[in-house]
């Protein structure tokens, strides 16, 4: 059984985020969506362990610094509850490698919402863009549609 704990990181460079267009894996809930990089915790990992491992595995990059920006709770009628630790990073080293989950591409932040994103991702990307302080965001999906958004305990 997969861990309900995940990380997601938006790596920044030149007013762009490194985005992953999920096109390769079969039966992927994120198929054809654009997301940051990250994944599920492995046994014994801290959020930081998972973050660093997943970024390295998916991109080939080593994060030299990062910021823990928020926790996102996903509730869905067709899957288990997921708790995602959301990070950003603007300091890294290495060269981007091919990813076995899709295509990695630098996308200008101003163009991100033109991509095929989850509706809830747009909410937390706006929070990141506004430099919101650490937040707790709960996103409830029914039949693949965002039906409820709760930020720091208040419905928005």
ABEGO torsion letter per residue (X at the ends): XBBABBBBBBBBBGGBBBBBBBAABBGBAABGBBBBBEEBBBBGBBAAAAAAAAAAAAAGBBBABBBBAEBBBBBBAABBBBBBBBBBBABBBEBBBBBAAEBBBBBBAAAAAABBBBAAAAAAAAAAAAGBBBBBBBBBBBGGBBABBBBGGBBX
